[in-house]
Amino acid sequence: MFGFSEGKRYNSFVGYYRRRYGERLQKLVLDAGFSCPNRDGTVGRGGCTYCDNAAFHPGYSTPGKPLLTQIDEGIEFQKVRYPRARHYLAYFQAYSNTYGPLDRLKALYEEVLSHPEVVGIVIGTRPDCVDEKKLDYLAGLASGRVLSGWQRSLRRAPGPTVQAPVPDTLTAPIVVVEYGIESCHDSTLRHINRGHSFECARKAVEMTAERGIDTGAHFILGLPGETREMLLDQCGLISSLPLRSVKFHQLQIVRGNMPPTPQPSTVPVLMNILTLSSTSSNACAPTFTSNGSPARSRPAS
């Protein structure tokens, strides 16, 4: 949709949304008290070997605290660093945020969308925690069919040239689903106790994208057993997915989670992936983002 206009080989999250909506949209991390099927025995126990959710909780985002309170405190927290931000995306980050009955999901998502400064939701989850009914609901939410009368006025901020018509008013919330895929190799997924296959991830991404929902994915570079060649081989598979955004994390081993295993350097590989993917013919024109955050702080479960 948008070219690489920031002098980088990828579209950054901030730049992409600024060009699409005319202003900076800042994420607010939320903890809605979800768990994972890989922790409660449905798929497995103990979770993925790298997972340390406590590592990416800002002080305002704690389980049990009302979501609207988390949002209010998060806005005050973000204003220190981003004083010009006026609207926010509520980021359901901790664990798997579609892992629950649909009625519960509706109540949580619609609660945060009632906040006057929230213009959308970003949902981090696992590919085995969605189904057609949940995705149909999210598609209805994104199209404006669910929340009749919902709207937010946007404030166009000075910045890079907008490359598409920017709306003055949103009449439906922004809805993004981000899947933790982590690797395209099933042998790696088994090794890290992921509990699902790459084919499961592909199906979830395709089901989401075909409903017009913005779809993202997270991958970890440097997982045990993956060689440089395996990492580069993933480029074609990643680019074949109908993704709007991609986030690459480098692996950081948390003490007690993984046995020490020598890992290949991932920085040159990351640059190669960005180069190969940015020249791909993927029709969805993904926004490739990389923030250099360690795998332990990866948001999409």
Phi, psi and omega in degrees: 000315181237145177281180182270087190261006183258012183075018179240170179268016177207161174271120177288158179302311184296315181294320180299312182287330177295318180288329183280324185240359174083001179205165178287130173247120185257136177284142172242114182288130180236151172240109183263009176081025179280168172235202178221148175293346179272003179241328187265005177098350179297315176249321181190186178228153178091342179078180178292149188295335183268352196284131175216081185299332181296341185285342184238028175267114168293161187301330183279345186256097181227144180298140180096339178281135180307141184299319180293329175291318176302319180295312181300316180291325178294322178297316178297322178296315184287331182297336178296318183266327184235071186294341182271351179294134181243336181227156190223155172253123178283116187257101174285103194249314190288127178062214189252109194267017165237012183270085181174171178298147183301321180299322178292318180299315179303313183298318182290312182297316184288333175297311183290330179287351175282345180289131187295340181260001179264126181251358180181178180231145172240125188245112175271130183202179176263152179292342179266014181243023176232156174214179186296322181294318179294318180290324176298320177297314181296323176296320177295323178296315182289336182270351181092003182283337186273310184258085181295131178087354179292135174199155177221133177274130180266154179240108183290126181257152176296142182172201182300155179301130178286132185256010177206158178303131180256125181288148173279333182222136172269129177254004174209146181290153170288133179230122179232134173246124179246123182260134168279105178260316172076314179205153175269359185255120182298327179297321177291317181299322177292319183297325182266011176061040185289321175089006174211165181260170176292327179296324175299318179294317179301316181297316181297317180298315181295318179298323181287311183294325182291346176267006178081013179273132175300126188237131179235168179213151178242139178228149178249127177263133178099019178293148184306132176091347181272125179272172176302318181296320179296320179296316180290328178297337181289342186305312182296321180294316180297316182290341179280348181276144179281068184259145173265333180213153178222136174237128177256130175247142170271148183287132169232119184279127177267132184307130179093350182267316184229147171292146180296124180226128178303134182242146176289154174296135184254346184296310177300324179296318178301316180297321178295320179297316180296322180293312181294318184289326182290342178258007181286163182263021180304122185294339183277356178045067186299153170266104182276122181237143175216121181252003178070015182283146181292158183298331182294339180257021181291132186277321187277115183279000000 
